[in-house]
Amino acid sequence: MNEKWNWQTEISTQLEAAHLIIFLVSPDFLGSEYCLEVEVENAFRRVKEGAAKVVPILVRDCLWEESIFSELQMIPRDAKAILSSSYRSTDEAFKG
């Protein structure tokens, strides 16, 4: 087995077992075909089945409002990216 296959298998196994799935949302994450078509689709399938919950955390500014994440409450609640000039520190971002 090659290393890539093991990596994908491990992600799939963990997504199927998780009750809480946290996504760190950024431009790179939203630009990843694998993340959106495999990880996010599987996570939302599990949400629809009632087997898991998804929590998106906005790490960097991006067009998350145009993605499937627009259906969920984004953290921080004011939907300002944690790594942006809107906050003095990451601690301040998580307080909201």
N, C-alpha and C positions, 0 to 999 in steps of 0.2 A: 504494500500500500504506500502511496506517496504521501508526503506531508500535507499537501493541500487537501486531499480527501479526508484525512484525519481531522483537520481543522474544521472543515465543513460539517463533518459528522458530529464533532463535539458541540458545535454551535446548535445544531439541530436537536441533539439530545438534551442540552440544557434548556433550550426554548420549550421543549415539550414537557419538561419537568417543572418549570418555573410557575409560581403562582403570581409573582410580580415581575414585570419586565420593564426595565428602565432604558429609555433611548436617549442618548446624548445628541441632540439635534444641532446640526451645523451644515454649512454649505456642502462640505465633503460628504457628510452622511446622506443628505438628500440627493447628492449627485452620484451616489453609489447604486448601480443597478442591482448588485447582490443584496445590499442592505434593504432596499425597498421591495424588490421582487421575491426575496426569500425570507429574510428575517422579519420584516414588517408584516408581510402578508401572513406568515405563520402566526405571528403574535396576535394580529387582529382576528384571525380565525379562532384562536383560543379564547379571545375575549368574547366573541359571538357565542361560543359554546359554554361560556360561563366558567371556564377553567382558569382564567388568568386576568389580571388587570395590567394596563399599560400606563406608564407615567413618562411623559416626554419632558425633558429638561433642555431648555434653550441655552446652548453653550455659546454659540456665535450667531450674529445677525444673519438671517437668511429668509427665504420666502416660505416659511413653514405654513403660513396662512393658505397657501395654494396647494398644500399637501393633505394627506389623510389626517395629519395631526391637528388640522383646524377643527376637527370634531371633538377634541379633548381639551381639558384645562391644561395649559402650558405652565410649567414652572420655570422661572418665577411667575407669580400670578399676573404681574403687569406686563409679561411677555417681552421684557427687555433682556437681551442676552447677558448671561453671566460675565462673559469676557468682552465687555464693551465699556465705553467711557461713561456710561450711565451710572455706574457704581464706583464707589471709592475702593471697594474690596469685594471678593467673592462672598465673604461673610454677610455683607450688606445685601447682596443679591438674594441669598437664601433666606433672609429674614422675611421678605415679602410674601 
